[in-house]
Amino acid sequence: MARVTLVTVAYNSSAVLPGLLASIPEGVDCVVVDNGSSDTEATRALAQQHGAELVVAERNIGFGPGCNLGAAQATSEFLFFVNPDASLKPGAVEALLAAADAHPEASAFNPRLREGNGRIAFKRRSKLLPKDQWLPREASETDCEVPVLQGSAIFVRRAAFEAVDGFDPKIFLYHEDDDLSLRLKRDCGPLRLVTAAEVVHLFGESTARSPRTAALKAWYMGQSRVYACRKHGMRGAFRKALTEALGQLLSPLTLLSTRKRAKHLAYLRGVWTARTADGANQPLPW
């Protein structure tokens, strides 16, 4: 039986998915969740070509719930949630397993993440944490405990993931990784960075770029920001998000870009909707 099941959630991602599937080493199971895409048949063909299990959602249920759907198919010791626009460097899974075996107290891990240009991407802070818990930039240079995990590649003990009931289904998109991280750290054990394991992530290439896509993402980002901050006891969650949203919308740079106008207006509307909402998956108003 495989020790690791890689789970990826695809939403119109068939153009980038081949890179990830080709990078998965032998002995690692893979579950691809098609999240209500328009390119399901292309994704199905890719899954068959690479020996992955395909799970098809009837509609886009959100990133976190999609991960939960994929994880439900796994029986392995570890789950490895990886974005479809990422690829694993050789030895990444082996390094993560070695770290997990060496640190049985830890509940979950991040590999070292690199952008397509080779730059290291390191998540050292979160809107859900006070600043005194943020890490310095140089913390990314060595293995260490981290306050939160970067959601594009999370390696987690399945028992720990199930103990905290997985990703919060009330969060459609954004901050779901921070929320999961804090619950794992609180209930199951610390979170760690593993620098010997590397994953390249193209950041934002899993879906097409357009004003409508930018607006859709920003709508859920606004909702998630308020909901998750409230959930984790951050003071002034709505007020701070609203102030940020208004500042972005009124920026002169916003006037020069149709995409930015759509994004920042949708973010403001998402924040405003969340002022009374119990969750971050309210339906789009357009």
Backbone torsions as a table, in degrees:
resi	resn	phi	psi	omega
1	MET	NA	137.3	178.6
2	ALA	-66.2	142.0	176.5
3	ARG	-81.1	-19.6	-172.4
4	VAL	-130.2	135.2	169.3
5	THR	-118.2	121.2	175.5
6	LEU	-87.9	130.0	179.4
7	VAL	-118.5	127.1	175.6
8	THR	-130.7	141.4	-178.9
9	VAL	-108.3	118.0	-175.4
10	ALA	-107.2	130.6	173.2
11	TYR	-130.4	99.9	-174.4
12	ASN	53.2	46.6	-172.1
13	SER	-112.3	15.9	-173.7
14	SER	-64.0	-21.2	179.9
15	ALA	-73.2	-30.0	-176.7
16	VAL	-104.9	-17.8	-175.2
17	LEU	-60.9	-33.5	-179.5
18	PRO	-56.6	-36.2	-180.0
19	GLY	-62.1	-41.9	178.3
20	LEU	-67.8	-50.2	-175.9
21	LEU	-61.5	-36.3	179.5
22	ALA	-70.4	-20.5	-176.7
23	SER	-90.9	-6.5	-177.9
24	ILE	-76.6	124.2	-176.7
25	PRO	-74.8	162.5	175.6
26	GLU	-60.8	146.8	179.3
27	GLY	89.9	-0.9	176.9
28	VAL	-111.7	121.6	176.2
29	ASP	-73.6	157.4	-179.0
30	CYS	-139.7	134.8	173.7
31	VAL	-122.5	123.4	175.6
32	VAL	-104.8	124.1	176.5
33	VAL	-101.9	115.3	174.4
34	ASP	-86.5	114.8	-169.3
35	ASN	-96.0	62.6	177.8
36	GLY	69.0	37.2	-175.4
37	SER	-79.2	167.3	172.6
38	SER	-93.3	-7.0	-179.3
39	ASP	-114.1	37.6	-175.1
40	THR	-58.5	-41.0	-176.6
41	GLU	-67.1	-36.5	176.2
42	ALA	-65.4	-39.5	177.8
43	THR	-67.3	-37.6	178.0
44	ARG	-61.9	-43.0	179.8
45	ALA	-64.2	-39.7	178.5
46	LEU	-65.0	-42.3	179.4
47	ALA	-62.6	-43.3	178.8
48	GLN	-64.1	-41.3	-178.8
49	GLN	-61.0	-35.5	-174.9
50	HIS	-104.5	9.2	176.4
51	GLY	70.2	28.3	179.2
52	ALA	-96.2	151.7	174.0
53	GLU	-84.4	134.2	179.2
54	LEU	-107.5	130.8	173.5
55	VAL	-118.7	126.0	-175.8
56	VAL	-109.1	120.4	173.6
57	ALA	-86.4	141.9	-177.2
58	GLU	-68.7	-23.5	179.3
59	ARG	-148.5	171.5	177.2
60	ASN	-74.1	107.1	-176.1
61	ILE	-95.4	0.0	-179.5
62	GLY	103.0	160.6	-174.9
63	PHE	-67.5	-54.0	-178.6
64	GLY	-59.3	-51.3	176.1
65	PRO	-59.1	-33.5	175.8
66	GLY	-64.6	-41.0	175.2
67	CYS	-61.6	-41.8	178.1
68	ASN	-61.0	-40.2	179.7
69	LEU	-62.8	-42.9	178.6
70	GLY	-68.2	-41.5	-178.7
71	ALA	-62.8	-30.4	-178.8
72	ALA	-64.7	-18.0	179.4
73	GLN	-86.1	-10.4	-171.0
74	ALA	-93.9	148.4	173.7
75	THR	-124.9	6.3	-175.2
76	SER	-77.0	166.2	-179.7
77	GLU	-67.3	-34.9	-176.5
78	PHE	-124.9	149.2	171.4
79	LEU	-113.6	140.0	179.5
80	PHE	-127.4	100.6	179.7
81	PHE	-86.4	119.1	-175.8
82	VAL	-132.7	134.2	177.5
83	ASN	-65.5	149.5	-176.7
84	PRO	-67.6	-19.5	179.1
85	ASP	-96.3	31.7	178.3
86	ALA	-122.8	167.8	174.0
87	SER	-146.7	148.1	-177.6
88	LEU	-90.6	134.1	172.5
89	LYS	-76.2	150.4	177.7
90	PRO	-53.7	135.0	178.4
91	GLY	86.6	-2.3	-176.4
92	ALA	-63.3	-46.8	-178.1
93	VAL	-66.2	-41.8	179.2
94	GLU	-61.1	-40.4	179.2
95	ALA	-66.8	-37.3	178.1
96	LEU	-67.7	-41.8	177.1
97	LEU	-63.4	-40.9	178.9
98	ALA	-63.0	-41.1	178.4
99	ALA	-66.1	-40.5	179.4
100	ALA	-65.0	-38.8	177.9
101	ASP	-69.4	-34.2	-179.5
102	ALA	-77.6	-21.9	-178.1
103	HIS	-128.0	71.4	-178.4
104	PRO	-64.3	-15.9	179.2
105	GLU	-77.4	-20.0	-177.0
106	ALA	-81.1	143.0	-177.8
107	SER	-94.1	-31.0	-175.6
108	ALA	-156.4	164.0	-170.4
109	PHE	-143.1	151.2	166.0
110	ASN	-110.9	135.9	166.5
111	PRO	-74.0	171.3	169.9
112	ARG	-73.0	126.5	-178.1
113	LEU	-103.0	133.6	175.5
114	ARG	-121.3	144.3	172.5
115	GLU	-77.0	171.3	-178.6
116	GLY	-59.6	-27.2	179.7
117	ASN	-86.8	4.7	178.0
118	GLY	94.3	-10.5	-179.0
119	ARG	-69.0	139.4	178.2
120	ILE	-73.9	132.7	175.0
121	ALA	-108.2	116.7	-173.9
122	PHE	-128.7	123.2	179.6
123	LYS	-92.8	106.5	-174.6
124	ARG	-112.3	-1.0	-176.5
125	ARG	-151.4	173.4	-177.5
126	SER	-157.6	148.3	173.0
127	LYS	-63.6	-17.6	-176.1
128	LEU	-93.0	4.7	-178.3
129	LEU	-127.9	145.4	172.7
130	PRO	-66.7	157.0	-173.7
131	LYS	-63.4	-26.5	-178.3
132	ASP	-71.1	-6.4	175.8
133	GLN	-103.1	0.4	177.2
134	TRP	-74.3	152.8	179.3
135	LEU	-98.3	154.1	172.3
136	PRO	-71.2	159.1	-177.5
137	ARG	-60.0	-36.4	-176.0
138	GLU	-70.7	-7.5	178.8
139	ALA	-62.6	-20.9	-178.4
140	SER	-72.2	-8.2	-173.1
141	GLU	-78.2	-21.9	-178.5
142	THR	-137.4	162.6	175.0
143	ASP	-59.6	138.2	-178.2
144	CYS	-165.2	168.8	169.5
145	GLU	-76.3	144.7	-179.0
146	VAL	-125.4	154.2	-177.8
147	PRO	-75.6	-33.4	178.9
148	VAL	-146.6	162.8	-179.6
149	LEU	-105.5	145.7	173.0
150	GLN	-76.8	123.4	-170.5
151	GLY	-70.5	-12.3	-177.4
152	SER	-72.0	-14.6	176.3
153	ALA	-159.8	95.4	-179.0
154	ILE	-115.0	123.4	178.0
155	PHE	-107.1	115.9	-170.0
156	VAL	-136.9	145.5	173.2
157	ARG	-66.5	129.3	-177.2
158	ARG	-60.6	-37.4	179.4
159	ALA	-61.2	-39.3	178.8
160	ALA	-69.4	-42.9	179.0
161	PHE	-59.1	-43.8	179.8
162	GLU	-71.9	-31.0	-179.4
163	ALA	-64.6	-29.9	179.2
164	VAL	-101.9	12.6	177.9
165	ASP	63.8	29.5	172.2
166	GLY	66.9	-157.3	177.8
167	PHE	-70.0	145.3	178.9
168	ASP	-67.2	116.6	-178.0
169	PRO	-68.1	-11.8	177.3
170	LYS	-79.7	-9.1	178.2
171	ILE	-104.4	113.4	-178.6
172	PHE	-74.9	-44.2	-174.7
173	LEU	-163.6	138.3	178.0
174	TYR	80.5	135.7	-179.0
175	HIS	68.8	1.3	177.0
176	GLU	-68.1	-30.2	178.4
177	ASP	-72.9	-39.2	176.8
178	ASP	-63.5	-45.1	-180.0
179	ASP	-61.6	-46.8	177.8
180	LEU	-60.8	-42.9	-178.8
181	SER	-57.9	-47.6	-176.6
182	LEU	-66.6	-35.3	178.2
183	ARG	-72.2	-39.1	175.8
184	LEU	-62.1	-46.5	-178.4
185	LYS	-63.5	-38.8	-178.3
186	ARG	-71.0	-41.7	-169.6
187	ASP	-102.2	-23.5	-169.6
188	CYS	-126.9	-18.4	179.7
189	GLY	137.3	166.9	-174.4
190	PRO	-64.4	166.5	179.1
191	LEU	-110.9	142.8	-175.1
192	ARG	-134.5	150.9	171.5
193	LEU	-96.3	135.8	179.3
194	VAL	-118.8	101.3	-174.0
195	THR	-74.0	-20.9	179.8
196	ALA	-75.3	-16.5	176.9
197	ALA	-99.2	126.2	-177.8
198	GLU	-123.0	139.4	175.2
199	VAL	-131.0	132.4	175.8
200	VAL	-96.2	126.5	-177.6
201	HIS	-124.1	129.3	-177.8
202	LEU	-80.3	-8.9	174.1
203	PHE	51.6	95.3	173.6
204	GLY	92.1	4.1	-178.3
205	GLU	-94.6	1.3	-176.4
206	SER	-75.2	-17.5	175.5
207	THR	-135.4	157.5	-177.7
208	ALA	-67.0	146.7	179.2
209	ARG	-90.9	126.1	178.1
210	SER	-162.4	161.2	176.4
211	PRO	-56.3	-38.9	-178.8
212	ARG	-67.9	-43.0	178.2
213	THR	-63.6	-42.0	178.4
214	ALA	-61.5	-40.2	179.9
215	ALA	-67.8	-41.0	179.6
216	LEU	-61.0	-46.6	-179.8
217	LYS	-64.5	-41.7	-177.4
218	ALA	-67.1	-35.7	176.6
219	TRP	-56.5	-49.0	179.7
220	TYR	-72.8	-31.4	176.5
221	MET	-61.9	-42.2	178.6
222	GLY	-62.9	-45.0	177.9
223	GLN	-62.6	-46.5	-176.4
224	SER	-63.8	-39.2	-179.5
225	ARG	-56.6	-48.5	-176.9
226	VAL	-71.0	-47.5	-177.0
227	TYR	-61.3	-49.1	-175.5
228	ALA	-67.9	-39.1	178.2
229	CYS	-64.2	-41.3	176.6
230	ARG	-63.5	-43.6	-177.3
231	LYS	-58.3	-36.1	-175.6
232	HIS	-102.8	20.3	169.1
233	GLY	73.7	22.8	177.4
234	MET	-78.9	127.4	-175.6
235	ARG	-72.6	145.5	176.4
236	GLY	65.3	33.6	-174.0
237	ALA	-56.7	-50.1	-178.1
238	PHE	-70.8	-44.3	-177.6
239	ARG	-60.3	-45.9	-178.4
240	LYS	-66.6	-40.7	179.2
241	ALA	-66.8	-39.0	179.8
242	LEU	-65.7	-42.6	178.0
243	THR	-60.4	-43.9	178.6
244	GLU	-63.6	-42.8	-178.1
245	ALA	-63.5	-43.1	179.5
246	LEU	-65.9	-40.2	178.4
247	GLY	-61.7	-41.1	178.5
248	GLN	-65.9	-43.4	-175.9
249	LEU	-67.1	-34.4	-176.5
250	LEU	-88.4	-1.1	179.1
251	SER	-65.1	137.5	177.4
252	PRO	-56.4	-31.4	-179.9
253	LEU	-63.9	-29.5	-179.9
254	THR	-65.3	-33.6	-177.5
255	LEU	-66.6	-21.5	-174.7
256	LEU	-90.6	-5.2	-173.5
257	SER	-134.5	121.5	176.8
258	THR	-61.9	-40.0	-179.0
259	ARG	-64.8	-43.8	180.0
260	LYS	-66.9	-38.1	177.8
261	ARG	-61.5	-45.3	179.0
262	ALA	-62.5	-42.0	-178.6
263	LYS	-64.7	-50.6	-173.7
264	HIS	-72.9	-33.1	175.5
265	LEU	-66.4	-42.1	178.8
266	ALA	-66.0	-37.3	177.2
267	TYR	-61.4	-45.0	178.2
268	LEU	-60.9	-43.3	179.8
269	ARG	-65.9	-37.2	177.4
270	GLY	-65.0	-43.9	176.9
271	VAL	-60.6	-45.4	-177.8
272	TRP	-63.4	-41.7	178.3
273	THR	-61.8	-35.0	-175.7
274	ALA	-75.3	-6.8	-177.8
275	ARG	-60.4	-27.3	179.9
276	THR	-126.5	2.8	-174.2
277	ALA	-85.5	143.6	175.0
278	ASP	-100.1	72.5	-177.5
279	GLY	139.5	169.0	-176.3
280	ALA	-120.7	34.5	178.3
281	ASN	-131.3	36.9	176.3
282	GLN	-67.4	144.3	-176.3
283	PRO	-65.2	150.9	178.5
284	LEU	-63.3	143.8	-179.2
285	PRO	-88.1	4.6	-179.6
286	TRP	-139.1	NA	NA
